Amino acid sequence: MHGYSRLSTSRSSLSPSPPSSPRYRQLRSLSGSDSGRGSVGFSVRDPKQSSSSSSIMEKLVFLILSAVFRRKGLLLFAPLLYISMMLLYMGSVNFDVSISNLKTRVVSVNKRPPSGSVYRSPQVFEKLWPFMEAETRNSSTHALSTAWNSRVHHVWKPCINRSTLTVLPNSNGFLIIEANGGLNQQRLSICDAVAVAGLLNASLVIPIFHLNSVWRDSSKFGDIFDEEFFIQALSKHVNIVRELPTDVLQQYDNNISSIVNLRVKAWSSPMYYLHKVLPKLLQLRAVRIAPFSNRLAHGVPPDVQALRCLANFEALRFAESIRTLADLMVGRMIKKSSQSGGKYVSVHLRFEEDMVAFSCCEYDGGEEEKHEMDLARERSWRGKFRRRGRVIRPGANRVDGKCPLTPLEVGMMLRGMGFDNTTVIYVAAGKIYKAEKYMAPLRQMFPRLETKDTIATKEELAPFKGHSSRLAALDYTVCLHSEVFVTTQGGNFPHFLMGHRRYIYAGHAKTVKPDKRKLALTFDDPNIRWKNFAQQMQDMLRHNDLKGMEMKKSSGSLYTFPMPDCMCKVPKTKNNG
């Protein structure tokens, strides 16, 4: 018999088994019946019926195709033929043909790299720089005042369903979770844990932070988040305790590791938790789920979703030491931006060595860069990129928009969008790969550039050094309050920031999320004219303006798209518009 839970078990629309990842798409099965042979889009004549003038080549082609059909290989052969023809048609395989010797008629065929597959941004910058300077001298308006002009008749305001219970029912047991990863992956785990605890009517033990081999941050929950505020903000919704009661801990020999660890699949449904986890919780008094990243489906009932909203946007705030310094940094950024009405641009720049290495993209560092990236990949992901069958294709990655933007490319994009050299920019980043080389052109375009190391003193940052999550919390706060936020490579940091910005800016993310496939083509054209370049960048800014108030889709996350789960639509007025 199940204990009390907030989700009625009579909901027939929810499956008792955990769903697969929303990124998973079921493949269609291929029919292997022989009756499909006759449905081929072309026919092959019987050689006995062919005329005596048939060439040897025709007969050879016939024999090859006949062998393929007899071996039932059509389903393998046809797609390969189709893909080959499409690649040739679309220009993925390009050739330059020239006659190298007119007398001997020697023809040379050279393979040409596909458009957008080579890093040519420095050449483009060299050509466009004089026009950027001229544009600055002739500019009369500041782009920060006109960046967001969506003509909407409604805006959104926070309206979390705060339905509370007068008295929380008796707990069904204690839920212990382990949050792994960086700052915002930990944040995701915490908020999902609150939702699961509410669903199961369990008491949630303050989450344990796993020491990650990449982040290497030993911070505890209370070092990053305001623990007391978190407990109080959720007190009428979910019971939060700092540690297990003595009697429960003694049941497991005072060792949390002795508590059974339930291996919950990713994206598990609420019904899965009720059918699989709740019985164990009632039986054992305490259960552990580690790791707990992405262990709850995006689509859950409204009352469970409301707990996610409450945890992320209201209950989780940074520890006082982080808030104090972050507020000082925001104030200094606003003061430095007085020329633009206190508005500034923040950029989440992902061009650290490990990010460049993981992307398997190539830039302009030649053999030295390739050697450094090979060492970095081996150091962080031991053998993952050397497995049999693993092919690294830097050009294809660039065309597909998977390469981290360089500081130079971010600068060119922003200048094209109309942000001039008086714009104050805050760069949120780790240690940039070859910073002296790659940051120089960005500083050239935006001399009023700041980072946490320039906006805060060494003495102020000293307590945070060696704690990447606490430093990330400083960056997060400064980016949250910028007029324009620019994301360059995806990940939890920009996804949570976009959602948080929508929550505090009437539903608009005020975020530039560039189309890197288009940028790859644009930055690969050294002959592009400034007028054309600027037009493309401004079109991209307008597109981001229109997408700023995007609603959550069924497979989306409310941490990025809080409407409509955490916000309500209201008519636009002068006060809220």
C-alpha positions as CSV (number, residue, x, y, z in Angstrom):
1,M,0.0,0.0,0.0
2,H,1.5,3.3,-1.1
3,G,1.9,6.2,1.4
4,Y,0.6,9.7,0.8
5,S,1.8,11.3,-2.5
6,R,0.7,14.5,-4.3
7,L,0.0,12.6,-7.6
8,S,-3.1,10.5,-7.9
9,T,-2.2,7.0,-9.1
10,S,-5.3,7.0,-11.2
11,R,-3.7,9.2,-13.8
12,S,-3.9,6.8,-16.8
13,S,-2.1,9.1,-19.1
14,L,1.2,8.5,-17.4
15,S,3.2,5.4,-18.2
16,P,4.5,3.3,-15.3
17,S,7.8,2.8,-17.1
18,P,10.4,5.5,-17.4
19,P,10.4,7.2,-20.8
20,S,13.5,7.4,-22.9
21,S,15.4,10.6,-23.3
22,P,13.5,13.3,-25.2
23,R,16.4,13.5,-27.6
24,Y,15.8,9.8,-28.5
25,R,13.9,9.3,-31.7
26,Q,12.6,5.8,-32.5
27,L,14.1,4.4,-35.8
28,R,11.7,3.1,-38.3
29,S,12.2,-0.6,-39.0
30,L,13.1,-1.7,-42.5
31,S,11.2,-4.4,-44.3
32,G,13.3,-7.3,-45.4
33,S,10.6,-9.0,-47.6
34,D,11.5,-10.1,-51.1
35,S,8.3,-8.4,-52.4
36,G,10.0,-5.1,-52.1
37,R,12.4,-5.8,-54.9
38,G,10.0,-4.7,-57.6
39,S,9.5,-1.3,-56.1
40,V,12.9,0.1,-57.1
41,G,12.7,3.4,-59.0
42,F,14.5,2.0,-62.1
43,S,14.6,-1.3,-64.0
44,V,17.4,-3.4,-65.5
45,R,17.0,-5.1,-68.8
46,D,17.7,-8.8,-69.2
47,P,20.9,-9.1,-71.2
48,K,19.3,-11.6,-73.5
49,Q,16.9,-8.9,-74.6
50,S,19.5,-6.3,-75.2
51,S,20.7,-5.5,-78.6
52,S,23.9,-6.8,-80.0
53,S,25.3,-3.2,-79.9
54,S,25.2,-3.1,-76.0
55,S,28.6,-2.1,-74.8
56,I,30.8,-4.1,-72.4
57,M,30.2,-1.3,-69.8
58,E,26.5,-1.8,-69.9
59,K,26.9,-5.5,-69.3
60,L,29.3,-4.9,-66.5
61,V,26.8,-2.5,-64.8
62,F,24.1,-5.0,-65.2
63,L,26.1,-7.8,-63.6
64,I,27.0,-5.6,-60.6
65,L,23.4,-4.5,-60.0
66,S,22.0,-8.0,-60.5
67,A,24.5,-9.3,-57.9
68,V,23.4,-6.6,-55.5
69,F,19.7,-7.4,-56.0
70,R,20.2,-11.2,-55.6
71,R,22.1,-10.6,-52.3
72,K,19.2,-8.4,-51.1
73,G,21.6,-5.6,-50.8
74,L,19.4,-3.0,-52.4
75,L,18.4,-1.5,-49.0
76,L,22.1,-0.9,-48.3
77,F,23.1,0.1,-51.8
78,A,20.4,2.6,-52.6
79,P,20.9,4.9,-49.5
80,L,24.7,5.0,-50.2
81,L,24.0,5.9,-53.8
82,Y,21.5,8.6,-52.8
83,I,23.8,10.1,-50.2
84,S,26.7,10.2,-52.6
85,M,24.7,12.0,-55.2
86,M,23.3,14.5,-52.6
87,L,26.8,15.3,-51.4
88,L,28.0,16.0,-54.9
89,Y,24.8,18.1,-55.6
90,M,25.1,20.2,-52.5
91,G,28.7,20.9,-52.9
92,S,30.1,19.0,-49.9
93,V,32.7,17.6,-52.3
94,N,34.2,20.4,-54.3
95,F,36.9,20.2,-56.9
96,D,39.0,22.8,-58.8
97,V,39.8,21.5,-62.3
98,S,42.6,23.2,-64.2
99,I,45.0,22.4,-67.2
100,S,48.4,22.6,-65.7
101,N,50.2,22.1,-69.0
102,L,48.7,23.3,-72.3
103,K,51.1,21.3,-74.5
104,T,50.7,18.0,-72.8
105,R,47.1,18.6,-71.8
106,V,47.8,17.5,-68.2
107,V,44.6,18.1,-66.2
108,S,45.0,18.5,-62.4
109,V,42.0,18.1,-60.0
110,N,42.3,19.6,-56.6
111,K,39.8,19.0,-53.8
112,R,38.4,22.3,-52.5
113,P,37.2,22.4,-48.8
114,P,33.4,23.0,-48.4
115,S,32.2,26.5,-47.6
116,G,32.4,27.3,-43.9
117,S,34.8,24.4,-43.0
118,V,38.0,26.5,-42.6
119,Y,38.7,29.1,-40.0
120,R,39.2,32.3,-42.0
121,S,37.9,34.9,-39.5
122,P,41.2,36.7,-39.1
123,Q,41.3,37.5,-42.9
124,V,37.6,38.7,-42.8
125,F,38.4,40.9,-39.8
126,E,41.5,42.4,-41.5
127,K,39.3,43.5,-44.4
128,L,36.3,44.7,-42.3
129,W,38.2,46.5,-39.5
130,P,38.5,49.9,-41.3
131,F,34.7,49.9,-42.0
132,M,34.0,49.1,-38.3
133,E,36.0,52.1,-37.3
134,A,34.2,54.3,-39.8
135,E,30.9,53.1,-38.6
136,T,31.7,54.1,-35.1
137,R,32.6,57.6,-36.1
138,N,29.3,58.0,-38.0
139,S,27.1,56.4,-35.4
140,S,24.5,58.6,-33.7
141,T,22.5,56.0,-31.7
142,H,23.6,53.4,-29.2
143,A,22.6,49.8,-30.1
144,L,21.9,49.0,-26.4
145,S,18.9,51.3,-26.4
146,T,17.4,49.7,-29.5
147,A,18.4,46.0,-29.2
148,W,15.0,44.7,-28.1
149,N,12.0,46.0,-30.0
150,S,9.6,43.1,-30.0
151,R,6.1,44.4,-30.7
152,V,4.0,42.3,-28.4
153,H,0.6,43.1,-26.8
154,H,1.2,40.9,-23.7
155,V,4.0,40.4,-21.3
156,W,4.6,37.7,-18.6
157,K,4.9,38.0,-14.9
158,P,5.9,35.3,-12.3
159,C,2.9,33.5,-10.9
160,I,4.0,30.2,-9.4
161,N,1.1,28.2,-8.1
162,R,1.9,28.6,-4.4
163,S,-0.9,26.3,-3.1
164,T,0.3,25.2,0.3
165,L,-0.7,22.6,2.8
166,T,-1.7,23.9,6.2
167,V,0.3,21.1,7.8
168,L,2.7,18.8,5.8
169,P,1.6,15.2,6.1
170,N,3.8,12.7,7.9
171,S,6.9,12.0,5.8
172,N,7.2,8.7,4.0
173,G,10.9,8.7,4.5
174,F,14.2,10.5,3.7
175,L,15.4,11.2,0.2
176,I,19.2,11.6,-0.3
177,I,20.5,12.8,-3.7
178,E,24.0,13.5,-5.0
179,A,24.4,16.5,-7.3
180,N,27.3,16.2,-9.7
181,G,28.8,18.5,-12.3
182,G,29.3,22.2,-12.3
183,L,27.2,25.0,-10.7
184,N,24.1,24.8,-12.9
185,Q,24.1,21.0,-13.3
186,Q,24.0,21.0,-9.5
187,R,21.2,23.5,-9.6
188,L,19.2,21.3,-11.9
189,S,19.6,18.3,-9.6
190,I,18.6,20.3,-6.6
191,C,15.4,21.6,-8.2
192,D,14.4,18.2,-9.6
193,A,15.1,16.7,-6.1
194,V,12.6,19.1,-4.5
195,A,10.0,18.1,-7.1
196,V,10.6,14.4,-6.5
197,A,10.5,14.8,-2.7
198,G,7.2,16.7,-3.0
199,L,5.8,14.0,-5.3
200,L,6.8,11.2,-2.8
201,N,6.0,13.2,0.3
202,A,9.6,12.5,1.4
203,S,11.9,14.6,3.5
204,L,14.7,15.9,1.4
205,V,18.2,15.9,3.0
206,I,20.3,18.9,1.9
207,P,21.9,17.6,-1.3
208,I,25.4,16.3,-1.3
209,F,27.8,17.8,-3.8
210,H,30.0,15.3,-5.6
211,L,33.6,16.3,-6.1
212,N,33.8,16.4,-9.9
213,S,37.1,15.5,-11.6
214,V,36.7,18.3,-14.1
215,W,35.4,21.1,-11.9
216,R,37.5,20.1,-8.9
217,D,35.4,22.2,-6.5
218,S,35.1,20.9,-2.9
219,S,32.3,23.4,-2.0
220,K,29.4,22.2,0.0
221,F,25.7,23.3,-0.5
222,G,26.0,26.0,2.1
223,D,29.2,27.4,0.5
224,I,27.3,28.2,-2.7
225,F,23.6,28.6,-1.8
226,D,21.8,30.2,1.2
227,E,20.9,27.0,3.1
228,E,18.6,28.7,5.7
229,F,16.7,30.6,3.1
230,F,16.3,27.5,1.0
231,I,14.8,25.6,3.9
232,Q,12.4,28.4,4.9
233,A,11.3,29.2,1.3
234,L,10.1,25.6,0.9
235,S,8.9,24.9,4.4
236,K,5.2,25.0,3.4
237,H,5.8,22.7,0.4
238,V,8.5,20.2,1.1
239,N,10.2,19.2,4.3
240,I,14.0,19.9,4.0
241,V,16.4,18.6,6.7
242,R,20.1,19.3,7.0
243,E,21.0,15.7,7.9
244,L,19.5,12.4,8.7
245,P,18.0,11.8,12.2
246,T,20.2,9.8,14.5
247,D,17.9,6.8,14.7
248,V,17.8,6.4,10.9
249,L,21.5,6.9,10.6
250,Q,22.2,4.2,13.2
251,Q,20.0,1.8,11.3
252,Y,22.8,2.1,8.6
253,D,25.7,1.9,11.0
254,N,26.1,5.7,10.8
255,N,27.3,5.4,7.2
256,I,25.2,7.0,4.4
257,S,27.0,4.9,1.9
258,S,25.3,1.9,3.4
259,I,21.8,3.2,2.4
260,V,20.6,1.5,-0.8
261,N,21.4,3.5,-3.9
262,L,18.5,3.2,-6.4
263,R,19.7,3.4,-10.0
264,V,17.0,5.5,-11.5
265,K,17.0,5.9,-15.3
266,A,17.3,9.3,-16.9
267,W,14.1,11.2,-17.6
268,S,12.0,8.9,-15.4
269,S,8.2,9.7,-15.2
270,P,6.4,10.5,-11.9
271,M,4.6,7.2,-12.1
272,Y,7.9,5.4,-12.2
273,Y,8.9,7.1,-8.9
274,L,5.5,6.2,-7.3
275,H,5.7,2.5,-8.5
276,K,9.4,1.8,-8.0
277,V,10.9,4.3,-5.5
278,L,8.0,5.0,-3.1
279,P,7.7,1.3,-2.0
280,K,11.4,1.2,-1.3
281,L,11.2,4.5,0.6
282,L,8.4,3.2,2.8
283,Q,10.2,-0.1,3.4
284,L,13.7,1.3,4.2
285,R,12.9,4.7,5.7
286,A,15.7,6.2,3.5
287,V,16.8,5.9,-0.1
288,R,19.7,7.3,-2.0
289,I,19.8,8.3,-5.7
290,A,23.3,9.0,-7.0
291,P,23.9,10.5,-9.4
292,F,20.7,12.5,-9.8
293,S,21.3,14.6,-12.9
294,N,18.4,14.5,-15.4
295,R,16.5,11.9,-13.4
296,L,13.0,13.4,-13.8
297,A,11.1,13.8,-17.0
298,H,10.4,17.3,-18.4
299,G,6.7,16.7,-18.6
300,V,5.2,16.3,-15.2
301,P,1.8,17.3,-13.6
302,P,1.4,21.1,-12.8
303,D,1.7,20.7,-9.0
304,V,5.1,18.9,-9.4
305,Q,6.2,21.4,-12.0
306,A,5.3,24.2,-9.6
307,L,7.8,22.8,-7.1
308,R,10.5,23.1,-9.8
309,C,9.6,26.7,-10.4
310,L,9.6,27.6,-6.7
311,A,12.9,25.9,-6.1
312,N,14.8,27.4,-9.0
313,F,13.4,30.9,-9.2
314,E,12.5,31.6,-5.6
315,A,14.2,29.3,-3.1
316,L,17.7,29.0,-4.5
317,R,19.7,32.1,-3.9
318,F,23.5,32.4,-3.6
319,A,25.2,32.4,-0.2
320,E,25.7,35.8,1.4
321,S,29.4,36.0,0.6
322,I,28.7,35.5,-3.1
323,R,25.7,37.9,-3.2
324,T,27.7,40.7,-1.5
325,L,30.6,40.6,-4.0
326,A,28.3,39.9,-7.0
327,D,26.2,43.0,-6.1
328,L,29.3,45.1,-5.9
329,M,30.4,43.9,-9.3
330,V,27.0,44.6,-10.9
331,G,27.1,48.1,-9.4
332,R,30.5,48.8,-10.8
333,M,29.4,47.5,-14.3
334,I,26.4,49.9,-14.2
335,K,28.6,52.8,-13.2
336,K,31.1,52.1,-16.0
337,S,28.1,52.0,-18.4
338,S,26.8,55.4,-17.5
339,Q,27.3,56.6,-21.2
340,S,24.6,54.0,-22.2
341,G,22.3,54.6,-19.3
342,G,23.8,51.9,-17.1
343,K,23.3,49.2,-19.7
344,Y,26.0,46.7,-20.6
345,V,26.6,43.5,-22.7
346,S,27.6,40.2,-21.1
347,V,29.2,37.4,-23.0
348,H,29.6,33.8,-21.9
349,L,32.8,32.9,-23.8
350,R,33.5,29.2,-24.0
351,F,37.0,29.2,-25.5
352,E,38.9,27.4,-22.7
353,E,41.5,24.8,-23.7
354,D,39.3,21.9,-22.7
355,M,36.3,23.2,-24.7
356,V,38.4,23.8,-27.8
357,A,39.9,20.3,-27.4
358,F,36.5,18.6,-26.9
359,S,35.0,20.3,-29.9
360,C,37.7,18.7,-32.2
361,C,37.8,22.0,-34.2
362,E,40.8,23.5,-35.8
363,Y,41.7,27.2,-35.8
364,D,44.9,29.0,-36.9
365,G,47.5,27.5,-34.7
366,G,48.8,24.9,-37.1
367,E,50.7,21.8,-35.9
368,E,51.4,23.3,-32.5
369,E,47.7,23.7,-31.9
370,K,47.0,20.1,-33.1
371,H,49.6,18.8,-30.7
372,E,48.3,20.8,-27.7
373,M,44.7,19.7,-28.4
374,D,45.7,16.0,-28.7
375,L,47.5,16.3,-25.3
376,A,44.4,18.1,-23.8
377,R,42.0,15.4,-25.0
378,E,44.2,12.6,-23.7
379,R,44.6,14.4,-20.3
380,S,40.9,14.9,-19.8
381,W,39.2,12.1,-21.6
382,R,41.8,9.3,-21.7
383,G,41.5,7.4,-24.9
384,K,37.9,8.5,-25.8
385,F,39.0,10.2,-29.0
386,R,41.4,7.4,-30.0
387,R,38.8,4.6,-30.0
388,R,38.7,2.4,-33.1
389,G,36.3,3.9,-35.6
390,R,36.4,7.3,-34.1
391,V,36.9,9.9,-36.9
392,I,37.7,13.5,-36.1
393,R,36.3,15.9,-38.8
394,P,37.1,19.5,-37.8
395,G,35.7,20.9,-41.1
396,A,32.4,19.1,-40.7
397,N,32.2,20.3,-37.1
398,R,32.6,23.9,-38.2
399,V,30.0,23.7,-41.0
400,D,27.6,22.1,-38.5
401,G,28.0,25.0,-36.1
402,K,29.7,22.9,-33.4
403,C,32.9,25.0,-33.0
404,P,33.3,27.4,-30.1
405,L,33.3,31.0,-31.3
406,T,36.6,32.7,-30.9
407,P,36.8,36.1,-29.1
408,L,37.5,37.6,-32.5
409,E,34.3,36.1,-34.0
410,V,32.2,37.3,-31.0
411,G,33.6,40.8,-31.4
412,M,32.9,40.9,-35.2
413,M,29.4,39.7,-34.7
414,L,28.6,42.3,-32.0
415,R,30.2,45.1,-34.1
416,G,28.1,44.0,-37.1
417,M,25.0,44.1,-34.9
418,G,25.7,47.8,-34.2
419,F,27.5,47.7,-30.8
420,D,30.3,50.3,-31.1
421,N,33.6,50.6,-29.2
422,T,32.0,52.6,-26.4
423,T,29.9,49.6,-25.3
424,V,30.9,48.1,-22.0
425,I,31.3,44.3,-22.2
426,Y,31.6,41.8,-19.4
427,V,33.2,38.5,-20.4
428,A,32.2,35.5,-18.3
429,A,34.8,32.8,-18.9
430,G,37.3,30.4,-17.5
431,K,41.0,30.5,-18.5
432,I,40.9,31.4,-22.3
433,Y,43.1,29.3,-24.5
434,K,46.1,31.4,-25.5
435,A,44.4,34.4,-24.1
436,E,47.0,36.9,-25.1
437,K,46.6,36.0,-28.8
438,Y,42.9,35.4,-29.0
439,M,41.6,38.2,-26.7
440,A,43.6,40.9,-28.4
441,P,41.3,41.6,-31.3
442,L,38.2,41.5,-29.0
443,R,39.8,44.2,-26.8
444,Q,40.7,46.1,-30.0
445,M,37.1,46.2,-31.0
446,F,35.8,46.8,-27.4
447,P,38.4,48.5,-25.3
448,R,35.9,48.9,-22.4
449,L,36.0,45.2,-21.7
450,E,35.8,43.8,-18.2
451,T,36.1,40.4,-16.5
452,K,35.7,39.4,-12.9
453,D,39.5,39.8,-12.5
454,T,39.3,43.5,-13.6
455,I,35.9,44.5,-12.0
456,A,36.8,43.0,-8.6
457,T,40.1,43.3,-6.7
458,K,42.5,40.5,-5.9
459,E,41.6,40.7,-2.3
460,E,37.9,40.5,-3.0
461,L,38.4,37.4,-5.2
462,A,40.9,35.6,-2.9
463,P,38.2,33.6,-0.9
464,F,36.8,32.3,-4.2
465,K,40.0,31.1,-5.9
466,G,40.1,27.4,-6.4
467,H,36.4,27.1,-6.2
468,S,35.1,27.1,-9.8
469,S,31.4,27.0,-8.8
470,R,31.6,30.0,-6.6
471,L,33.4,32.0,-9.3
472,A,30.8,30.8,-11.8
473,A,28.1,32.2,-9.4
474,L,29.7,35.6,-9.6
475,D,29.7,35.5,-13.5
476,Y,26.1,34.2,-13.4
477,T,24.9,37.2,-11.4
478,V,26.7,39.9,-13.5
479,C,25.3,38.2,-16.7
480,L,21.8,38.0,-15.2
481,H,21.6,41.8,-14.8
482,S,23.1,42.8,-18.2
483,E,20.9,44.4,-20.9
484,V,22.2,41.9,-23.5
485,F,23.5,38.4,-22.8
486,V,25.4,36.6,-25.5
487,T,25.8,32.8,-25.4
488,T,28.4,31.2,-27.7
489,Q,28.5,27.4,-27.1
490,G,25.4,26.1,-25.2
491,G,25.5,24.2,-21.9
492,N,23.7,24.6,-18.5
493,F,25.1,28.0,-17.8
494,P,23.3,29.9,-20.7
495,H,20.2,27.6,-20.5
496,F,19.6,28.5,-16.9
497,L,20.5,32.2,-17.4
498,M,18.0,32.5,-20.4
499,G,15.2,31.1,-18.2
500,H,16.1,33.3,-15.2
501,R,16.3,36.4,-17.5
502,R,12.9,35.5,-18.9
503,Y,11.6,35.2,-15.3
504,I,12.8,38.7,-14.3
505,Y,12.4,40.5,-17.7
506,A,8.7,40.0,-18.3
507,G,9.2,36.9,-20.3
508,H,12.0,38.1,-22.7
509,A,15.4,36.4,-22.5
510,K,17.2,39.5,-23.9
511,T,19.7,37.0,-25.2
512,V,21.7,36.6,-28.4
513,K,22.0,33.0,-29.4
514,P,23.9,33.1,-32.7
515,D,23.2,30.8,-35.6
516,K,26.7,29.3,-35.8
517,R,26.0,27.5,-39.1
518,K,25.3,30.8,-40.8
519,L,28.3,32.4,-39.0
520,A,30.6,29.7,-40.3
521,L,29.7,30.6,-43.9
522,T,29.9,34.3,-43.3
523,F,33.3,34.1,-41.6
524,D,34.6,32.0,-44.5
525,D,34.2,34.8,-47.0
526,P,37.2,37.1,-47.0
527,N,35.6,39.1,-49.9
528,I,32.3,39.9,-48.0
529,R,31.4,43.6,-48.0
530,W,30.8,45.4,-44.7
531,K,27.3,46.4,-45.7
532,N,26.3,42.8,-46.4
533,F,28.1,41.5,-43.2
534,A,26.3,44.1,-41.0
535,Q,23.0,43.3,-42.5
536,Q,23.4,39.6,-41.8
537,M,24.4,40.3,-38.2
538,Q,21.4,42.7,-37.6
539,D,19.0,40.2,-39.1
540,M,20.4,37.7,-36.6
541,L,19.8,40.2,-33.7
542,R,16.2,40.8,-34.9
543,H,15.6,37.0,-35.0
544,N,16.8,36.7,-31.4
545,D,14.5,39.5,-30.4
546,L,11.5,37.6,-31.9
547,K,12.6,34.4,-30.2
548,G,13.1,36.1,-26.8
549,M,9.6,35.4,-25.5
550,E,9.5,31.8,-26.7
551,M,7.2,29.4,-24.9
552,K,8.1,26.0,-23.6
553,K,7.4,23.1,-25.9
554,S,6.4,19.7,-24.7
555,S,10.0,18.4,-24.7
556,G,11.5,21.7,-23.4
557,S,12.8,22.5,-20.0
558,L,11.1,25.1,-17.7
559,Y,14.6,26.1,-16.5
560,T,15.1,27.7,-20.0
561,F,11.4,28.3,-20.9
562,P,9.5,29.3,-17.7
563,M,6.3,30.2,-19.6
564,P,3.7,29.1,-19.0
565,D,4.5,26.8,-16.1
566,C,6.0,29.5,-13.9
567,M,4.6,32.7,-15.4
568,C,1.3,34.2,-16.4
569,K,0.4,36.4,-19.4
570,V,-0.8,39.9,-18.7
571,P,-1.7,42.9,-21.0
572,K,1.3,45.1,-21.8
573,T,1.2,48.6,-20.2
574,K,3.7,51.4,-19.9
575,N,4.7,50.2,-16.4
576,N,5.4,46.6,-17.4
577,G,6.4,47.1,-21.0
